[in-house]
Amino acid sequence: MVASADVRQVIVDMVGPDHVSPLFYKRAKDFRYGPSGVLATPMLCLRDAPQYTSARWDPDIDECFYTVVGYDQPEDVERYIRAAHSGWLPEPAAGTWVNSIWDPSQAPEGRHSATGWFFFPMASYYSAQEWEDIRVSYMERFLARWGEFAPNANHDNVVAMKLYTPDQMERKNLMWEGDCLLGDMAPDQMGPNRPWPEAADYRLEIPNLYLCGPSAYPGGGVHAAPGYNAYKVIAEDLALASPVTERGLLTCLMCTPPRWYDAVKEAINARLATLKEVPQDEFTIAVEIVGDGRDTVRRRGRRTPFPDPPRSGPVHLVPHLEEDDPSVKLNYRFTGPGTEFDEIAAGLADPIDAALSGTIKVRGDMRFLMRQAQMVQVLLEAYANDVDTTWPQGRPPYEEAG
Ligand SMILES: Cc1cc2nc3c(=O)[nH]c(=O)nc-3n(C[C@H](O)[C@H](O)[C@H](O)COP(=O)(O)OP(=O)(O)OC[C@H]3O[C@@H](n4cnc5c(N)ncnc54)[C@H](O)[C@@H]3O)c2cc1C
């Protein structure tokens, strides 16, 4: 059984004191929620996207995916966070997204939808009636602040707006105190201490009971890392295939001979042809393997040269790209040292860990990747099953790393 509910609920409310050790039960009771991950979320339906005064100097500001409004200097951020963590409503300031600029399907034609977040006091700091009042008054105050920077962010431009507050998140989402990270990010609840040292390996003392949600390391976020890590532990316990030993996505492509490269591309495109909902777009992905002096095929600092293969399907891999080549519009660019790619190809390193730790940089629109989850799965399967991905020269020379 794998639980993504918060760990205190799982151990205290569901398992109970009779089935775990007294220490484990005490740790669960003492686990704290908020204030570090407590948010309120504004939602706005707008006639026009905000037009910032500063766009006069830099027009791109009106097209930003994420715009932080209301802090002029670092001290403002500090004051804001101190207030929120101490239970005071901070002076309005927020991170904002006008999603419809990037995804017009999120608003009727010619209109816009925006969202954002405020770090906020914990749910228990205010009564139900006080939260009700905050939902009305805080948005008015934020709009006034927003209008100082984007004059059209005013009442005439707002069709409707709403604030989703921590008390609502607690009630509706079972996020205690409105803590979207399901556990305070304090040193004693982070890293190897999350949720607590004896539960940090996702095992919850009872055989076959695992924790996979944001209460587990590394904490909340749509990166899905707690679930991925939990699966690795479950796979170990139940002798299932582990993603660590599965081969990576597209990472080996560029350090292999052209005929192998063609085989992978053919396999991927053949698999895509069997999908019912094949994405209609063409996907352009660059894999940049930078020689680091240790890897098997490249010299230090050299990017892998590779002949540009002909386009023959929805997935197109760009083998080598100048940094700012405006003629190529990329969905993704993976950049990393040759050794890391070698180790992934040999099953010695985990591609997801490499991306999460930043060893391999992934640049691209994560929303795109999430929307295309099915395609990503197809790519992985084709890579792992349809092609002989045996490392052409045997295992890399630094096998001791495994
Ligand atoms: C306003 C807000 C903004 C956020 N912004 C970001 C962001 O920009 N980037 C980012 O990476 N992360 C962000 N997060 C955090 C991220 O959304 C979460 O960490 C992530 O969704 C956790 O995913 P999960 O599937 O592990 O758990 P959850 O999505 O929390 O799913 C747990 C589920 O279990 C259910 N549940 C709980 N208890 C029970 C029970 N007893 N019985 C049955 N069901 C139960 C809950 O209702 C919920 O549906 C944000 C969260 C919020 C609330």
The ligand as a Gaussian input file, in Angstrom:
#p B3LYP/6-31G(d) Opt

LIG

0 1
 C       -1.580000      26.850000      -4.478000
 C       -0.505000      25.858000      -4.753000
 C        0.526000      26.202000      -5.604000
 C        1.534000      25.286000      -5.862000
 N        2.510000      25.622000      -6.738000
 C        3.462000      24.760000      -7.071000
 C        4.439000      25.075000      -8.054000
 O        4.412000      26.146000      -8.653000
 N        5.405000      24.186000      -8.329000
 C        5.442000      22.986000      -7.698000
 O        6.330000      22.182000      -7.987000
 N        4.524000      22.645000      -6.755000
 C        3.537000      23.494000      -6.436000
 N        2.600000      23.163000      -5.508000
 C        2.762000      21.910000      -4.778000
 C        2.287000      20.701000      -5.562000
 O        1.065000      20.984000      -6.193000
 C        2.110000      19.529000      -4.625000
 O        3.272000      19.327000      -3.855000
 C        1.831000      18.264000      -5.440000
 O        0.600000      18.417000      -6.105000
 C        1.786000      17.059000      -4.551000
 O        1.334000      15.975000      -5.337000
 P        0.874000      14.609000      -4.713000
 O        0.162000      13.856000      -5.776000
 O        2.042000      13.939000      -4.061000
 O       -0.090000      14.989000      -3.523000
 P       -1.464000      15.803000      -3.557000
 O       -1.684000      16.497000      -4.863000
 O       -1.511000      16.582000      -2.298000
 O       -2.483000      14.585000      -3.521000
 C       -2.846000      13.940000      -2.324000
 C       -4.287000      13.535000      -2.483000
 O       -4.654000      12.716000      -1.391000
 C       -5.948000      13.135000      -0.954000
 N       -6.114000      12.702000       0.423000
 C       -5.534000      13.215000       1.535000
 N       -5.994000      12.552000       2.606000
 C       -6.855000      11.615000       2.162000
 C       -7.651000      10.615000       2.806000
 N       -7.643000      10.462000       4.125000
 N       -8.422000       9.849000       2.030000
 C       -8.455000      10.002000       0.685000
 N       -7.733000      10.925000       0.027000
 C       -6.936000      11.708000       0.780000
 C       -5.947000      14.641000      -1.120000
 O       -7.246000      15.164000      -1.140000
 C       -5.239000      14.751000      -2.477000
 O       -6.128000      14.605000      -3.560000
 C        1.540000      24.031000      -5.245000
 C        0.481000      23.670000      -4.401000
 C       -0.531000      24.578000      -4.153000
 C       -1.667000      24.168000      -3.253000

